[in-house]
Each structure stands twice: as C-alpha cells, then as structure tokens.
Amino acid sequence: MSDVDDDVYLSEDEEGSEPFKEREELDKIQVSPLTKDTISEGLSLLCRTGTKLEHAFVKLDLKDKALTDIAAIGSYIHIRFLDLSNNHITDLSPLATLNHLLWLKVDRNAVVSFKGQPFAELTFLQWLSVAVNRLTDLDGLVGPALETLILTGNGIQKINGLESGYFANLVALELRGNHLDTTDGINLPNLRRLYLAQNFIKHLEGLEKLERLTTLHLRDNHLETLDGLSPNMKSLQYLNVRGNAITDEKALQSLGLVSKTLRVLVISENPMVETDYRPSVLILLPQLERIDKDAVTLDERTEARRTLRELKEEEIPAPQDFKR
C-alpha cells in the first residue's frame, strides 16, 4: 500500500491550524449584501446544461464576501460547485433550488444546526464541508449521495444519525477538533476513512460496524487502551493513535484482532514510546510495514519472528513419561 501521511487530512484550509481559532477577525468584517454583480464576478466553468442545447456557468466562488443573506443565489439553478467559505451565513435554505449541486463548502460561517437546512433536497451532493461553524450535533443532516463529509472544528459532542440508510455512499468522514468522548454512533458499513483526531475520546466503541474501514485517525485523544477494535474491521490498514495516553504494550493487545490487514501504526507521543517499543509492537503485528515514520526493516522483522517462534515453543507442554 502507499504510505499514508501521519497527519492526513481532508480539508486543505485547516492544515497546520490550531484547533481552532475563534472567528475574531471575521467578525470585524463589515457585512455586505449578496448582489447579482457579486454573483456574476464569482461565476466560472461554462458547461452544457441537462438539455445539452444550452450552456451555463456551473461553478460559483463567494468566499470572503462578508455575507449573511444568500437569497439571491436561488435562481442560479445550474450551479454544481459552490464555495461560501469565510462569511457570516447561518441559513442555507436558499440552496434548496440548486438541485444540481455536487460540491459545497461552507467553512468558517455561523451555521448552528442542520435542522431546517436544505440537504434533503440536494440529492446529488457528493462533497460537503461545514468546518469551523457552530454545530453541536448532527440532527437534521442527510446525504443520500454524499461521499465525503467534513465537520472539523465544530462543537459536536455526540455522533448521532449517521446511519447507512441516510448516508449509504459515505466513504470519508472528518470530525477532527470536536467535543466527542466516544467513537460510538457511526453505523456506516461502507465507510473507508474516519478522522477523529483532537477530540476527547476515552473509549473505542461501535467500531464493529465499520467492516470496510481502511483508515482510522485518532491522534491527540485520551485513549489509554485500544480495547474496542473489532475482528469485524477486516479492511483496516492505517491506524494513528499518536498523542494519546497508552503506557505499555498490554494496552495494545486488541491490535491482534486487526493484525492480518494492518500495515501502518502511528503510536508516537504516547508514554510507552519512552522505552524500546518497536520489537514489542512487531511481535504483536508481524505484518506491519511502518511504525510511526520509519519503515520496518528486514532485521527488525526477522528478529520479531524469531522471538515470536521462541514464545510459541515455550507454550508447548513437555511430553509426559508414560509407564509401560
């Protein structure tokens, strides 16, 4: 498999940012209304419409416009790609008529809830980012065609409503920098990539439902053990638990449940790495290709297999003497 970056992250805007700065600078900007001139300036990407006889601009960039009201956008029904980042928007209902929308970015606005928002009408929406808003839960969000959902830097405390019936096509979910204390509530068997870094997670729960998950990112949480990993996670290849509270290899025993598929383990900045931890990890996970940022060497793998063989031999009981 190709290497996965230790800090892999879906939204390019948040890379390297602190989790997450308040909107002080944005709040100082003078609010301005959305006009047709502003919309015209942001339009691009001329494409054929559904009839193939007419053309229309399908991409609209309205970021950094200090907008609060986007009602004027409702008549631009051919828009497929829309960027509303860095505004003051709370109400997305004018987007209900944009039923060709495929890609929507609403980062750094003031959305407080998904209730009353038009996502049920956006039946073709595949990519959605509502990072750094004021969300506290997921009530009201649906995404029948969504493949990527980014909710970084909100105040979400509980994962609710993430059922396969509402998000059948979701393969990437980003919840970094929220207020979650558990992984429970994600019932998405088709999910491939899950990013939960910088939360307050103490327990791994509900992961047995994630049968196709390949990437699990849990950096900077409060995990003391990896109990909760499940043998049902038959596709897991990359696990990042950097910056947690794992003290010794005993807390890693549950990794044996995913040892057949796991190829990369990031475990730096845990208390246990103050000792020589790589041999212990390799005995538990002999198929690993990388631990932290360093590839597993042939010598390391050979030594781990030798030690593992010796341990197995010690478990074999000595033959008994039988009287004739």
C-alpha positions in Angstrom: 0.0 0.0 0.0 1.1 3.6 -0.5 2.3 5.5 2.6 -0.4 7.5 4.4 0.7 10.8 5.8 0.8 10.8 9.6 -1.3 14.0 9.6 -3.5 13.2 6.6 -6.4 15.5 6.5 -9.2 16.1 4.1 -9.6 19.9 4.1 -6.7 21.9 2.8 -7.7 25.0 4.7 -7.2 23.6 8.1 -3.7 22.1 7.6 -1.4 23.3 10.3 -4.0 25.4 12.0 -4.5 25.4 15.8 -7.8 23.7 16.9 -9.5 26.0 16.1 -9.1 29.8 16.3 -12.2 31.8 17.1 -13.7 34.0 14.4 -12.5 37.3 15.8 -11.0 38.6 12.6 -14.1 37.5 10.5 -16.4 39.1 13.0 -14.7 42.5 12.4 -15.5 42.5 8.7 -18.4 44.8 7.6 -21.4 42.8 6.4 -22.3 43.2 2.8 -25.4 42.0 0.8 -25.2 39.4 -2.0 -25.9 41.1 -5.3 -26.2 39.8 -8.9 -23.0 41.7 -9.7 -21.2 39.8 -6.9 -22.5 36.5 -8.2 -21.5 37.3 -11.8 -18.0 38.0 -10.6 -17.7 34.6 -9.0 -19.1 32.5 -11.8 -16.9 30.3 -13.9 -16.7 26.9 -15.7 -19.1 27.1 -18.6 -20.8 23.7 -19.2 -23.7 22.3 -21.1 -27.0 22.1 -19.1 -29.1 18.9 -18.9 -30.7 19.6 -22.2 -27.3 19.7 -23.9 -28.6 22.6 -26.1 -27.8 25.4 -23.7 -24.8 26.4 -21.6 -24.5 27.8 -18.1 -21.8 28.6 -15.6 -21.7 25.8 -13.0 -19.0 27.0 -10.6 -19.6 29.9 -8.1 -17.0 31.3 -5.7 -18.4 33.5 -3.0 -15.8 33.1 -0.2 -14.7 36.1 1.8 -17.6 38.3 0.9 -18.9 39.0 4.4 -22.3 37.6 3.5 -25.2 36.9 5.9 -28.0 36.5 3.3 -27.6 34.4 0.2 -31.2 34.6 -1.0 -30.1 35.9 -4.4 -28.4 32.6 -5.2 -31.7 30.7 -5.5 -32.2 31.5 -9.2 -28.8 30.1 -10.3 -30.2 26.6 -10.5 -27.3 25.2 -12.7 -24.6 25.6 -10.1 -22.7 22.4 -9.3 -19.7 23.7 -7.3 -20.2 26.4 -4.7 -17.8 27.9 -2.2 -19.3 30.0 0.6 -16.4 29.9 3.0 -15.4 32.7 5.3 -18.8 34.5 5.6 -21.4 35.0 8.3 -24.0 32.7 6.9 -26.5 30.9 9.3 -29.3 30.0 6.8 -28.6 27.8 3.8 -32.2 27.4 2.8 -31.8 29.4 -0.5 -29.7 26.5 -1.8 -32.8 24.2 -1.9 -33.3 25.1 -5.6 -29.8 24.2 -6.6 -30.6 20.6 -7.1 -27.6 20.0 -9.5 -25.2 20.8 -6.7 -22.3 18.3 -6.4 -19.8 20.2 -4.2 -20.5 22.6 -1.3 -18.0 24.3 1.0 -19.4 26.4 3.9 -16.3 26.5 6.1 -15.9 29.3 8.7 -19.5 30.5 8.8 -22.1 30.6 11.6 -24.3 27.6 11.0 -25.6 26.3 14.3 -27.8 23.4 13.3 -28.6 21.2 10.3 -32.3 21.4 11.2 -34.2 23.4 8.6 -31.3 23.3 6.2 -32.0 22.1 2.6 -29.8 19.0 2.5 -32.7 16.6 1.8 -33.3 18.5 -1.4 -29.6 18.3 -2.5 -30.0 14.7 -3.7 -26.8 14.8 -5.9 -24.5 16.5 -3.4 -21.3 14.3 -3.1 -18.8 16.5 -1.2 -19.8 18.7 1.8 -17.6 20.7 4.2 -19.1 22.6 7.1 -15.8 23.0 9.0 -15.4 25.6 11.8 -19.0 26.6 12.3 -21.1 26.4 15.5 -22.6 22.9 15.2 -23.2 20.9 18.3 -24.9 17.8 16.8 -25.8 16.2 13.5 -29.6 16.3 13.9 -31.3 17.0 10.5 -28.4 16.1 8.3 -29.0 13.7 5.5 -26.8 12.9 2.5 -28.1 10.2 0.1 -25.3 10.8 -2.4 -22.6 12.2 -0.1 -19.2 10.5 -0.4 -17.1 13.0 1.7 -18.4 14.9 4.8 -16.1 17.3 6.7 -17.2 18.7 10.0 -13.9 19.7 11.5 -13.7 22.3 14.3 -17.3 22.5 15.5 -18.6 21.7 19.0 -20.2 18.3 18.2 -20.5 16.3 21.4 -22.2 13.2 20.2 -22.3 11.2 16.9 -26.0 10.6 16.1 -27.9 10.0 12.9 -25.0 8.5 11.0 -27.0 5.5 9.7 -26.3 3.8 6.4 -29.9 4.4 5.3 -29.2 8.2 5.2 -25.5 8.1 4.1 -25.3 4.9 2.0 -22.4 6.3 -0.2 -20.3 8.0 2.5 -16.7 6.8 2.4 -14.8 9.6 4.1 -15.9 11.3 7.4 -13.9 14.1 9.1 -14.8 15.0 12.7 -11.5 16.4 13.9 -11.4 19.0 16.6 -14.9 18.5 18.1 -16.0 17.5 21.6 -16.5 13.8 21.2 -15.7 11.4 24.0 -16.5 8.1 22.2 -16.5 6.6 18.8 -19.9 5.1 19.2 -22.8 6.0 16.8 -21.2 5.5 13.4 -23.3 2.9 11.7 -21.7 3.2 8.2 -20.6 -0.2 6.8 -19.3 1.4 3.6 -17.1 4.0 5.3 -13.4 3.8 4.3 -11.7 6.7 6.1 -12.5 8.1 9.5 -10.7 11.1 11.1 -11.4 11.7 14.8 -8.2 13.5 15.9 -8.2 16.2 18.5 -11.3 15.2 20.4 -11.7 13.8 24.0 -12.2 10.2 23.1 -11.5 7.8 26.0 -13.1 4.6 24.7 -13.4 2.8 21.4 -16.9 1.7 20.9 -19.2 0.7 18.0 -16.3 0.0 15.6 -17.5 -3.5 14.8 -19.9 -1.9 12.3 -17.0 -0.5 10.2 -16.2 -3.5 8.1 -14.7 -1.7 5.1 -12.7 1.0 7.1 -9.1 1.3 5.8 -8.0 4.4 7.7 -8.7 5.3 11.4 -7.1 8.5 12.7 -7.3 9.1 16.5 -4.4 11.4 17.1 -4.5 13.6 20.3 -7.3 12.0 22.2 -7.4 10.4 25.7 -7.1 6.7 24.9 -5.3 4.5 27.5 -6.1 1.3 25.7 -7.1 0.1 22.2 -9.8 -2.2 23.6 -12.8 -1.8 21.2 -11.0 -2.7 18.0 -13.0 -5.5 16.4 -12.2 -8.5 14.2 -15.1 -7.3 12.0 -12.7 -4.5 10.9 -11.4 -6.7 8.1 -10.0 -3.9 6.0 -8.1 -1.7 8.4 -4.7 -0.8 7.1 -3.7 2.5 8.8 -4.2 3.4 12.4 -3.0 6.6 14.0 -3.1 6.9 17.8 -0.3 9.4 18.2 -0.5 11.6 21.3 -2.8 9.5 23.5 -2.2 8.0 26.9 -1.0 4.5 26.1 1.5 3.4 28.7 2.6 -0.1 27.7 2.2 -3.0 25.2 -0.6 -4.6 27.3 -2.8 -1.7 26.1 -2.2 -2.8 22.5 -3.4 -6.4 22.8 -6.6 -5.6 20.8 -4.4 -4.9 17.8 -4.1 -8.6 17.4 -7.7 -8.5 16.2 -6.7 -6.5 13.1 -3.2 -7.9 12.7 -3.9 -9.6 9.3 -4.6 -6.3 7.5 -2.9 -3.5 9.5 0.1 -2.2 7.7 0.8 1.2 9.3 0.7 2.1 13.0 1.5 5.6 14.3 2.0 5.5 18.1 4.5 8.2 18.8 4.0 10.7 21.7 2.4 8.1 23.9 4.1 7.2 27.3 5.0 3.7 26.1 7.5 5.1 23.4 9.9 6.1 26.1 11.1 2.5 26.0 12.2 0.4 23.1 8.7 -0.3 21.8 9.2 -1.4 18.2 10.1 -5.0 18.9 7.0 -5.5 21.2 4.8 -4.0 18.5 6.2 -6.2 15.8 5.7 -9.3 17.9 2.1 -8.4 18.1 1.8 -7.2 14.5 4.4 -9.1 12.4 2.8 -7.9 9.1 3.4 -4.2 9.8 5.2 -2.2 7.1 5.7 1.0 9.0 5.7 2.1 12.6 5.5 5.8 13.1 7.5 7.4 10.3 10.1 4.6 9.9 9.6 1.6 7.7 10.1 -1.8 9.3 13.5 -3.2 8.4 14.3 -6.7 7.4 16.4 -7.2 10.5 13.5 -6.0 12.7 11.1 -8.3 11.1 13.4 -11.3 11.3 14.2 -10.7 15.0 10.4 -10.3 15.8 9.6 -13.6 14.0 12.4 -15.3 15.9 11.2 -14.1 19.2 7.6 -15.0 18.3 8.7 -18.5 17.4 10.5 -18.9 20.7 7.5 -17.7 22.6 5.3 -20.2 20.9 7.8 -23.0 21.6 7.7 -22.2 25.3 4.0 -22.6 25.3 4.2 -26.2 24.1 4.0 -28.6 27.1 6.8 -31.0 27.6 5.9 -34.7 26.7 4.8 -36.8 29.6 6.5 -40.0 30.6 4.1 -43.0 30.3 4.6 -46.2 32.3 4.6 -49.3 30.2 
